[in-house]
Amino acid sequence: MSDSPAPLCLLFDSDGTLVDSEILLAEVMGETLPEFALPFSARQYMEEFRGVRFLDIVMTIEQRFAPLDDARRSELEARMRQRMEQRMIAELLPIDGMPEALAALGSFPRAVVSNGPLAKIRCAMQATGLVEHFGDNLFSAYELQVWKPEPGLYLAAAEAMGYPAERCVVIDDAAVGVQAGLEAGMKVIHLNHFPDEEVTPEGALGITHARELVTVIRQIAERPSSVTAV
């Protein structure tokens, strides 16, 4: 019997984990929501709604100010998505150190698992040159109709990739994604961009830079029982 470690499947969030899109999204939402009489700022997104499903954000702001009908809500989302795509094509960059980490982890199967629409995920991967690392292994909450923090999105991706939850490693920067991974029974690496403000939840491993990713994942692969999700 081989003593080589069992394979791991790496499940990456997109926004804020693979690509530096959070500030772009925050600025686009801060520009667009006020046009529909919904006061909102980029800072508010970063502090309160990072990683949250777009519709949930809009509905929360509507409850605070004024409801939109379905037509206006659809118009708002279409305008936001168009602006975001334009910004991504022109400005989007990968998270610092992530291309190098992905290249070094080339022996591990991997997928992108995002709360965003599939078109947005594809745009992000193509705009930043990360598409070569993932191919068509792209899983969108909009396609599967389950959003983080529910664990179902990561579980569906794991099943599609052919791996049980306990052999999957979630890499996510947002609280909703970390929660989803933990509740799915997966090992979770929290890419914590704000260590002075955010605490990595119990059961997850915290890192602050993508350059740490290779070492941590290799340690998990060598000692799979050393990190346990709760």
PyRosetta script that sets phi, psi and omega in degrees:
from pyrosetta import init, pose_from_sequence

init()
pose = pose_from_sequence("MSDSPAPLCLLFDSDGTLVDSEILLAEVMGETLPEFALPFSARQYMEEFRGVRFLDIVMTIEQRFAPLDDARRSELEARMRQRMEQRMIAELLPIDGMPEALAALGSFPRAVVSNGPLAKIRCAMQATGLVEHFGDNLFSAYELQVWKPEPGLYLAAAEAMGYPAERCVVIDDAAVGVQAGLEAGMKVIHLNHFPDEEVTPEGALGITHARELVTVIRQIAERPSSVTAV")
pose.set_psi(1, 135.6)
pose.set_omega(1, 179.6)
pose.set_phi(2, -69.7)
pose.set_psi(2, 141.0)
pose.set_omega(2, 175.9)
pose.set_phi(3, -98.1)
pose.set_psi(3, 11.5)
pose.set_omega(3, 177.6)
pose.set_phi(4, -70.6)
pose.set_psi(4, 148.5)
pose.set_omega(4, -177.0)
pose.set_phi(5, -65.6)
pose.set_psi(5, 147.0)
pose.set_omega(5, 175.6)
pose.set_phi(6, -62.9)
pose.set_psi(6, 147.4)
pose.set_omega(6, -177.5)
pose.set_phi(7, -68.2)
pose.set_psi(7, 151.1)
pose.set_omega(7, 173.9)
pose.set_phi(8, -111.5)
pose.set_psi(8, 148.6)
pose.set_omega(8, 171.6)
pose.set_phi(9, -109.7)
pose.set_psi(9, 128.6)
pose.set_omega(9, -176.5)
pose.set_phi(10, -98.7)
pose.set_psi(10, 123.6)
pose.set_omega(10, -178.5)
pose.set_phi(11, -113.9)
pose.set_psi(11, 107.8)
pose.set_omega(11, -174.4)
pose.set_phi(12, -99.9)
pose.set_psi(12, 132.2)
pose.set_omega(12, 162.9)
pose.set_phi(13, -66.4)
pose.set_psi(13, 163.5)
pose.set_omega(13, 180.0)
pose.set_phi(14, -100.2)
pose.set_psi(14, -72.8)
pose.set_omega(14, -173.9)
pose.set_phi(15, -64.9)
pose.set_psi(15, 120.5)
pose.set_omega(15, 178.1)
pose.set_phi(16, 85.8)
pose.set_psi(16, -12.4)
pose.set_omega(16, 178.6)
pose.set_phi(17, -109.4)
pose.set_psi(17, -56.4)
pose.set_omega(17, 176.2)
pose.set_phi(18, -90.5)
pose.set_psi(18, -39.4)
pose.set_omega(18, -174.5)
pose.set_phi(19, -126.6)
pose.set_psi(19, 147.6)
pose.set_omega(19, -175.0)
pose.set_phi(20, -88.4)
pose.set_psi(20, 63.5)
pose.set_omega(20, -172.8)
pose.set_phi(21, -101.1)
pose.set_psi(21, -9.5)
pose.set_omega(21, -172.9)
pose.set_phi(22, -60.1)
pose.set_psi(22, -44.2)
pose.set_omega(22, -177.6)
pose.set_phi(23, -69.8)
pose.set_psi(23, -33.5)
pose.set_omega(23, 176.3)
pose.set_phi(24, -63.4)
pose.set_psi(24, -46.2)
pose.set_omega(24, 179.1)
pose.set_phi(25, -63.4)
pose.set_psi(25, -41.6)
pose.set_omega(25, 179.2)
pose.set_phi(26, -59.7)
pose.set_psi(26, -43.9)
pose.set_omega(26, -179.3)
pose.set_phi(27, -67.7)
pose.set_psi(27, -40.2)
pose.set_omega(27, 179.7)
pose.set_phi(28, -65.9)
pose.set_psi(28, -42.1)
pose.set_omega(28, 178.5)
pose.set_phi(29, -67.8)
pose.set_psi(29, -37.9)
pose.set_omega(29, 177.0)
pose.set_phi(30, -64.9)
pose.set_psi(30, -24.9)
pose.set_omega(30, 176.4)
pose.set_phi(31, -83.2)
pose.set_psi(31, -39.0)
pose.set_omega(31, -168.2)
pose.set_phi(32, -86.9)
pose.set_psi(32, -45.1)
pose.set_omega(32, -176.0)
pose.set_phi(33, -59.0)
pose.set_psi(33, -42.4)
pose.set_omega(33, 178.5)
pose.set_phi(34, -61.3)
pose.set_psi(34, -24.7)
pose.set_omega(34, 176.7)
pose.set_phi(35, -66.9)
pose.set_psi(35, -15.3)
pose.set_omega(35, 178.5)
pose.set_phi(36, -112.7)
pose.set_psi(36, 27.5)
pose.set_omega(36, 177.7)
pose.set_phi(37, 61.8)
pose.set_psi(37, 32.3)
pose.set_omega(37, 176.2)
pose.set_phi(38, -120.2)
pose.set_psi(38, 95.3)
pose.set_omega(38, -179.6)
pose.set_phi(39, -55.8)
pose.set_psi(39, 131.7)
pose.set_omega(39, -176.2)
pose.set_phi(40, -163.7)
pose.set_psi(40, 149.0)
pose.set_omega(40, 179.2)
pose.set_phi(41, -133.8)
pose.set_psi(41, 158.2)
pose.set_omega(41, 176.9)
pose.set_phi(42, -59.7)
pose.set_psi(42, -40.5)
pose.set_omega(42, 179.8)
pose.set_phi(43, -62.9)
pose.set_psi(43, -37.4)
pose.set_omega(43, 179.1)
pose.set_phi(44, -62.0)
pose.set_psi(44, -41.1)
pose.set_omega(44, 177.0)
pose.set_phi(45, -60.4)
pose.set_psi(45, -48.8)
pose.set_omega(45, -176.0)
pose.set_phi(46, -64.5)
pose.set_psi(46, -34.7)
pose.set_omega(46, -175.3)
pose.set_phi(47, -86.6)
pose.set_psi(47, -27.9)
pose.set_omega(47, -170.1)
pose.set_phi(48, -121.8)
pose.set_psi(48, -28.0)
pose.set_omega(48, -167.3)
pose.set_phi(49, -126.2)
pose.set_psi(49, 12.1)
pose.set_omega(49, -174.8)
pose.set_phi(50, -59.6)
pose.set_psi(50, 124.0)
pose.set_omega(50, 178.3)
pose.set_phi(51, 86.1)
pose.set_psi(51, -5.2)
pose.set_omega(51, -176.5)
pose.set_phi(52, -80.0)
pose.set_psi(52, 147.1)
pose.set_omega(52, 177.5)
pose.set_phi(53, -54.3)
pose.set_psi(53, 135.5)
pose.set_omega(53, -175.9)
pose.set_phi(54, -55.6)
pose.set_psi(54, -47.8)
pose.set_omega(54, -177.3)
pose.set_phi(55, -61.5)
pose.set_psi(55, -36.8)
pose.set_omega(55, 179.0)
pose.set_phi(56, -65.1)
pose.set_psi(56, -37.1)
pose.set_omega(56, 177.4)
pose.set_phi(57, -63.7)
pose.set_psi(57, -49.0)
pose.set_omega(57, -177.6)
pose.set_phi(58, -61.1)
pose.set_psi(58, -45.0)
pose.set_omega(58, -178.7)
pose.set_phi(59, -63.3)
pose.set_psi(59, -37.3)
pose.set_omega(59, 177.6)
pose.set_phi(60, -64.3)
pose.set_psi(60, -44.6)
pose.set_omega(60, 179.7)
pose.set_phi(61, -67.7)
pose.set_psi(61, -36.9)
pose.set_omega(61, 175.9)
pose.set_phi(62, -59.3)
pose.set_psi(62, -42.4)
pose.set_omega(62, 179.8)
pose.set_phi(63, -62.1)
pose.set_psi(63, -29.5)
pose.set_omega(63, -178.5)
pose.set_phi(64, -82.3)
pose.set_psi(64, -26.2)
pose.set_omega(64, -173.7)
pose.set_phi(65, -125.4)
pose.set_psi(65, -79.3)
pose.set_omega(65, -175.7)
pose.set_phi(66, -150.1)
pose.set_psi(66, 134.5)
pose.set_omega(66, -179.8)
pose.set_phi(67, -72.6)
pose.set_psi(67, 148.4)
pose.set_omega(67, 172.9)
pose.set_phi(68, -105.5)
pose.set_psi(68, 150.0)
pose.set_omega(68, 171.3)
pose.set_phi(69, -80.6)
pose.set_psi(69, 172.6)
pose.set_omega(69, -174.0)
pose.set_phi(70, -61.2)
pose.set_psi(70, -37.5)
pose.set_omega(70, -178.0)
pose.set_phi(71, -65.8)
pose.set_psi(71, -45.0)
pose.set_omega(71, 179.5)
pose.set_phi(72, -67.1)
pose.set_psi(72, -37.4)
pose.set_omega(72, 178.6)
pose.set_phi(73, -64.5)
pose.set_psi(73, -41.0)
pose.set_omega(73, 177.7)
pose.set_phi(74, -65.8)
pose.set_psi(74, -38.9)
pose.set_omega(74, 177.7)
pose.set_phi(75, -63.8)
pose.set_psi(75, -41.9)
pose.set_omega(75, 177.8)
pose.set_phi(76, -59.2)
pose.set_psi(76, -48.7)
pose.set_omega(76, -177.6)
pose.set_phi(77, -64.5)
pose.set_psi(77, -41.4)
pose.set_omega(77, -179.7)
pose.set_phi(78, -62.3)
pose.set_psi(78, -41.9)
pose.set_omega(78, 179.2)
pose.set_phi(79, -65.3)
pose.set_psi(79, -42.8)
pose.set_omega(79, 179.6)
pose.set_phi(80, -63.7)
pose.set_psi(80, -45.3)
pose.set_omega(80, -178.3)
pose.set_phi(81, -63.5)
pose.set_psi(81, -40.7)
pose.set_omega(81, 179.6)
pose.set_phi(82, -63.4)
pose.set_psi(82, -45.9)
pose.set_omega(82, 179.4)
pose.set_phi(83, -64.3)
pose.set_psi(83, -39.9)
pose.set_omega(83, -178.5)
pose.set_phi(84, -65.8)
pose.set_psi(84, -41.4)
pose.set_omega(84, 178.5)
pose.set_phi(85, -61.7)
pose.set_psi(85, -42.0)
pose.set_omega(85, 178.7)
pose.set_phi(86, -62.5)
pose.set_psi(86, -42.4)
pose.set_omega(86, 179.3)
pose.set_phi(87, -66.1)
pose.set_psi(87, -41.1)
pose.set_omega(87, -178.9)
pose.set_phi(88, -63.9)
pose.set_psi(88, -46.2)
pose.set_omega(88, -179.7)
pose.set_phi(89, -60.6)
pose.set_psi(89, -38.6)
pose.set_omega(89, -175.5)
pose.set_phi(90, -84.0)
pose.set_psi(90, -31.5)
pose.set_omega(90, -165.8)
pose.set_phi(91, -128.3)
pose.set_psi(91, -16.6)
pose.set_omega(91, -168.5)
pose.set_phi(92, -66.6)
pose.set_psi(92, 137.6)
pose.set_omega(92, 176.9)
pose.set_phi(93, -126.3)
pose.set_psi(93, 154.1)
pose.set_omega(93, 172.8)
pose.set_phi(94, -70.2)
pose.set_psi(94, 157.3)
pose.set_omega(94, 173.0)
pose.set_phi(95, -59.6)
pose.set_psi(95, 137.4)
pose.set_omega(95, -177.1)
pose.set_phi(96, -53.7)
pose.set_psi(96, 125.6)
pose.set_omega(96, 177.8)
pose.set_phi(97, 87.7)
pose.set_psi(97, -10.5)
pose.set_omega(97, -175.7)
pose.set_phi(98, -70.6)
pose.set_psi(98, -42.2)
pose.set_omega(98, 178.3)
pose.set_phi(99, -58.2)
pose.set_psi(99, -40.1)
pose.set_omega(99, 179.5)
pose.set_phi(100, -66.8)
pose.set_psi(100, -40.2)
pose.set_omega(100, 178.8)
pose.set_phi(101, -64.2)
pose.set_psi(101, -43.9)
pose.set_omega(101, -179.7)
pose.set_phi(102, -63.7)
pose.set_psi(102, -39.5)
pose.set_omega(102, 178.3)
pose.set_phi(103, -63.1)
pose.set_psi(103, -40.6)
pose.set_omega(103, -179.1)
pose.set_phi(104, -71.0)
pose.set_psi(104, -24.0)
pose.set_omega(104, -179.3)
pose.set_phi(105, -99.4)
pose.set_psi(105, 25.4)
pose.set_omega(105, -172.3)
pose.set_phi(106, -61.6)
pose.set_psi(106, -20.1)
pose.set_omega(106, -178.9)
pose.set_phi(107, -80.4)
pose.set_psi(107, -10.4)
pose.set_omega(107, -178.8)
pose.set_phi(108, -94.8)
pose.set_psi(108, 131.2)
pose.set_omega(108, 171.0)
pose.set_phi(109, -62.9)
pose.set_psi(109, 146.2)
pose.set_omega(109, -176.4)
pose.set_phi(110, -150.4)
pose.set_psi(110, 158.2)
pose.set_omega(110, 179.6)
pose.set_phi(111, -146.6)
pose.set_psi(111, 159.7)
pose.set_omega(111, 172.2)
pose.set_phi(112, -100.7)
pose.set_psi(112, 130.9)
pose.set_omega(112, -177.4)
pose.set_phi(113, -130.6)
pose.set_psi(113, 108.1)
pose.set_omega(113, -167.8)
pose.set_phi(114, -132.3)
pose.set_psi(114, 149.1)
pose.set_omega(114, 171.4)
pose.set_phi(115, -73.9)
pose.set_psi(115, -8.2)
pose.set_omega(115, -176.5)
pose.set_phi(116, -86.7)
pose.set_psi(116, 166.7)
pose.set_omega(116, 176.8)
pose.set_phi(117, -65.1)
pose.set_psi(117, 154.2)
pose.set_omega(117, -178.4)
pose.set_phi(118, -60.0)
pose.set_psi(118, -39.5)
pose.set_omega(118, 179.7)
pose.set_phi(119, -61.2)
pose.set_psi(119, -37.4)
pose.set_omega(119, 178.4)
pose.set_phi(120, -67.7)
pose.set_psi(120, -41.9)
pose.set_omega(120, 178.8)
pose.set_phi(121, -61.1)
pose.set_psi(121, -47.3)
pose.set_omega(121, -179.8)
pose.set_phi(122, -60.5)
pose.set_psi(122, -43.4)
pose.set_omega(122, 179.2)
pose.set_phi(123, -60.2)
pose.set_psi(123, -43.8)
pose.set_omega(123, -179.3)
pose.set_phi(124, -63.2)
pose.set_psi(124, -43.7)
pose.set_omega(124, -179.0)
pose.set_phi(125, -66.4)
pose.set_psi(125, -40.5)
pose.set_omega(125, -179.0)
pose.set_phi(126, -71.4)
pose.set_psi(126, -41.1)
pose.set_omega(126, -177.2)
pose.set_phi(127, -65.2)
pose.set_psi(127, -29.3)
pose.set_omega(127, -176.1)
pose.set_phi(128, -103.7)
pose.set_psi(128, -1.4)
pose.set_omega(128, -179.9)
pose.set_phi(129, 76.2)
pose.set_psi(129, 12.7)
pose.set_omega(129, -179.7)
pose.set_phi(130, -87.2)
pose.set_psi(130, -5.5)
pose.set_omega(130, -176.1)
pose.set_phi(131, -57.9)
pose.set_psi(131, -31.7)
pose.set_omega(131, -178.3)
pose.set_phi(132, -63.8)
pose.set_psi(132, -22.3)
pose.set_omega(132, -178.2)
pose.set_phi(133, -85.9)
pose.set_psi(133, -15.9)
pose.set_omega(133, -173.1)
pose.set_phi(134, -125.1)
pose.set_psi(134, -23.4)
pose.set_omega(134, -178.3)
pose.set_phi(135, 56.9)
pose.set_psi(135, -126.5)
pose.set_omega(135, -179.6)
pose.set_phi(136, -98.0)
pose.set_psi(136, 12.2)
pose.set_omega(136, 178.6)
pose.set_phi(137, -81.6)
pose.set_psi(137, 66.7)
pose.set_omega(137, -177.1)
pose.set_phi(138, -122.2)
pose.set_psi(138, 123.8)
pose.set_omega(138, -175.9)
pose.set_phi(139, -123.1)
pose.set_psi(139, 119.5)
pose.set_omega(139, -175.8)
pose.set_phi(140, -110.5)
pose.set_psi(140, 138.2)
pose.set_omega(140, 175.3)
pose.set_phi(141, -60.3)
pose.set_psi(141, -31.7)
pose.set_omega(141, -178.9)
pose.set_phi(142, -68.8)
pose.set_psi(142, -31.1)
pose.set_omega(142, 178.1)
pose.set_phi(143, -77.4)
pose.set_psi(143, -39.2)
pose.set_omega(143, -174.9)
pose.set_phi(144, -94.4)
pose.set_psi(144, -9.8)
pose.set_omega(144, 176.6)
pose.set_phi(145, 59.7)
pose.set_psi(145, 40.5)
pose.set_omega(145, 171.1)
pose.set_phi(146, -148.6)
pose.set_psi(146, 130.7)
pose.set_omega(146, -172.7)
pose.set_phi(147, -116.0)
pose.set_psi(147, 142.5)
pose.set_omega(147, 169.1)
pose.set_phi(148, -58.3)
pose.set_psi(148, 141.7)
pose.set_omega(148, 16.8)
pose.set_phi(149, -85.7)
pose.set_psi(149, 5.3)
pose.set_omega(149, 174.0)
pose.set_phi(150, -64.3)
pose.set_psi(150, 139.6)
pose.set_omega(150, -177.1)
pose.set_phi(151, -74.7)
pose.set_psi(151, -12.4)
pose.set_omega(151, -172.7)
pose.set_phi(152, -59.5)
pose.set_psi(152, -31.5)
pose.set_omega(152, -178.9)
pose.set_phi(153, -65.6)
pose.set_psi(153, -48.0)
pose.set_omega(153, 178.0)
pose.set_phi(154, -67.0)
pose.set_psi(154, -36.5)
pose.set_omega(154, 179.0)
pose.set_phi(155, -65.7)
pose.set_psi(155, -40.3)
pose.set_omega(155, 178.2)
pose.set_phi(156, -64.8)
pose.set_psi(156, -39.9)
pose.set_omega(156, 178.8)
pose.set_phi(157, -65.1)
pose.set_psi(157, -42.8)
pose.set_omega(157, 178.9)
pose.set_phi(158, -60.4)
pose.set_psi(158, -44.7)
pose.set_omega(158, 179.7)
pose.set_phi(159, -62.0)
pose.set_psi(159, -44.0)
pose.set_omega(159, -179.8)
pose.set_phi(160, -64.3)
pose.set_psi(160, -32.7)
pose.set_omega(160, 179.0)
pose.set_phi(161, -80.9)
pose.set_psi(161, -11.2)
pose.set_omega(161, 177.2)
pose.set_phi(162, 84.6)
pose.set_psi(162, 28.4)
pose.set_omega(162, -178.2)
pose.set_phi(163, -126.5)
pose.set_psi(163, 140.3)
pose.set_omega(163, 173.1)
pose.set_phi(164, -71.5)
pose.set_psi(164, 158.5)
pose.set_omega(164, -176.4)
pose.set_phi(165, -56.1)
pose.set_psi(165, -39.2)
pose.set_omega(165, -175.2)
pose.set_phi(166, -70.4)
pose.set_psi(166, -11.1)
pose.set_omega(166, 176.5)
pose.set_phi(167, -105.4)
pose.set_psi(167, 15.8)
pose.set_omega(167, 178.2)
pose.set_phi(168, -110.1)
pose.set_psi(168, 145.2)
pose.set_omega(168, 175.2)
pose.set_phi(169, -119.9)
pose.set_psi(169, 119.8)
pose.set_omega(169, 176.1)
pose.set_phi(170, -89.2)
pose.set_psi(170, 133.0)
pose.set_omega(170, 172.8)
pose.set_phi(171, -118.9)
pose.set_psi(171, 114.5)
pose.set_omega(171, -172.7)
pose.set_phi(172, -148.8)
pose.set_psi(172, 144.4)
pose.set_omega(172, -179.3)
pose.set_phi(173, -97.8)
pose.set_psi(173, -19.8)
pose.set_omega(173, -171.1)
pose.set_phi(174, -100.8)
pose.set_psi(174, 150.5)
pose.set_omega(174, -178.2)
pose.set_phi(175, -58.7)
pose.set_psi(175, -39.1)
pose.set_omega(175, -178.6)
pose.set_phi(176, -64.5)
pose.set_psi(176, -35.6)
pose.set_omega(176, 179.8)
pose.set_phi(177, -74.5)
pose.set_psi(177, -40.4)
pose.set_omega(177, 176.8)
pose.set_phi(178, -60.9)
pose.set_psi(178, -44.6)
pose.set_omega(178, 178.6)
pose.set_phi(179, -60.8)
pose.set_psi(179, -44.3)
pose.set_omega(179, -180.0)
pose.set_phi(180, -60.1)
pose.set_psi(180, -43.9)
pose.set_omega(180, -179.5)
pose.set_phi(181, -64.9)
pose.set_psi(181, -43.2)
pose.set_omega(181, 178.9)
pose.set_phi(182, -63.7)
pose.set_psi(182, -43.7)
pose.set_omega(182, -179.0)
pose.set_phi(183, -69.0)
pose.set_psi(183, -22.5)
pose.set_omega(183, 175.8)
pose.set_phi(184, -78.3)
pose.set_psi(184, -6.9)
pose.set_omega(184, -178.7)
pose.set_phi(185, 79.5)
pose.set_psi(185, 23.8)
pose.set_omega(185, -178.6)
pose.set_phi(186, -101.0)
pose.set_psi(186, 160.7)
pose.set_omega(186, 169.4)
pose.set_phi(187, -74.0)
pose.set_psi(187, 140.9)
pose.set_omega(187, -172.7)
pose.set_phi(188, -131.1)
pose.set_psi(188, 129.7)
pose.set_omega(188, 171.4)
pose.set_phi(189, -109.5)
pose.set_psi(189, 120.0)
pose.set_omega(189, 179.8)
pose.set_phi(190, -94.0)
pose.set_psi(190, 109.4)
pose.set_omega(190, 174.8)
pose.set_phi(191, -81.0)
pose.set_psi(191, 94.3)
pose.set_omega(191, -170.5)
pose.set_phi(192, -93.4)
pose.set_psi(192, 102.1)
pose.set_omega(192, 179.9)
pose.set_phi(193, -78.3)
pose.set_psi(193, -13.5)
pose.set_omega(193, -174.9)
pose.set_phi(194, -129.4)
pose.set_psi(194, 62.1)
pose.set_omega(194, -174.3)
pose.set_phi(195, -63.4)
pose.set_psi(195, -21.9)
pose.set_omega(195, 177.6)
pose.set_phi(196, -78.9)
pose.set_psi(196, -14.6)
pose.set_omega(196, -176.4)
pose.set_phi(197, -118.0)
pose.set_psi(197, -27.2)
pose.set_omega(197, -176.2)
pose.set_phi(198, -116.6)
pose.set_psi(198, 141.8)
pose.set_omega(198, 178.0)
pose.set_phi(199, -106.1)
pose.set_psi(199, 131.9)
pose.set_omega(199, 175.9)
pose.set_phi(200, -70.8)
pose.set_psi(200, 125.7)
pose.set_omega(200, -177.2)
pose.set_phi(201, -61.3)
pose.set_psi(201, 152.4)
pose.set_omega(201, 175.7)
pose.set_phi(202, -59.8)
pose.set_psi(202, 136.0)
pose.set_omega(202, -178.4)
pose.set_phi(203, 100.4)
pose.set_psi(203, -14.9)
pose.set_omega(203, 177.6)
pose.set_phi(204, -110.4)
pose.set_psi(204, 156.6)
pose.set_omega(204, 174.1)
pose.set_phi(205, -97.8)
pose.set_psi(205, 130.6)
pose.set_omega(205, 179.8)
pose.set_phi(206, -99.5)
pose.set_psi(206, 132.7)
pose.set_omega(206, 169.8)
pose.set_phi(207, -129.4)
pose.set_psi(207, 160.7)
pose.set_omega(207, -178.0)
pose.set_phi(208, -116.3)
pose.set_psi(208, -4.4)
pose.set_omega(208, -179.6)
pose.set_phi(209, -150.8)
pose.set_psi(209, 146.0)
pose.set_omega(209, -179.2)
pose.set_phi(210, -61.3)
pose.set_psi(210, -24.0)
pose.set_omega(210, -179.7)
pose.set_phi(211, -64.7)
pose.set_psi(211, -19.0)
pose.set_omega(211, 177.8)
pose.set_phi(212, -80.5)
pose.set_psi(212, -12.7)
pose.set_omega(212, -169.1)
pose.set_phi(213, -64.9)
pose.set_psi(213, -43.7)
pose.set_omega(213, -175.5)
pose.set_phi(214, -60.7)
pose.set_psi(214, -47.6)
pose.set_omega(214, -179.4)
pose.set_phi(215, -61.2)
pose.set_psi(215, -44.7)
pose.set_omega(215, -177.2)
pose.set_phi(216, -65.9)
pose.set_psi(216, -44.0)
pose.set_omega(216, -179.2)
pose.set_phi(217, -66.5)
pose.set_psi(217, -39.2)
pose.set_omega(217, 177.3)
pose.set_phi(218, -65.2)
pose.set_psi(218, -35.4)
pose.set_omega(218, 176.3)
pose.set_phi(219, -65.2)
pose.set_psi(219, -41.1)
pose.set_omega(219, 177.6)
pose.set_phi(220, -63.7)
pose.set_psi(220, -41.9)
pose.set_omega(220, -178.8)
pose.set_phi(221, -64.5)
pose.set_psi(221, -36.5)
pose.set_omega(221, -178.6)
pose.set_phi(222, -78.1)
pose.set_psi(222, -33.5)
pose.set_omega(222, -178.4)
pose.set_phi(223, -132.1)
pose.set_psi(223, 73.2)
pose.set_omega(223, -172.2)
pose.set_phi(224, -59.3)
pose.set_psi(224, -23.6)
pose.set_omega(224, 180.0)
pose.set_phi(225, -88.1)
pose.set_psi(225, -0.8)
pose.set_omega(225, -175.5)
pose.set_phi(226, -77.8)
pose.set_psi(226, -17.5)
pose.set_omega(226, 178.2)
pose.set_phi(227, -125.4)
pose.set_psi(227, 121.7)
pose.set_omega(227, -178.0)
pose.set_phi(228, -120.2)
pose.set_psi(228, 134.5)
pose.set_omega(228, 175.2)
pose.set_phi(229, -87.0)
pose.set_psi(229, 150.6)
pose.set_omega(229, -179.7)
pose.set_phi(230, -110.0)
pose.dump_pdb("model.pdb")
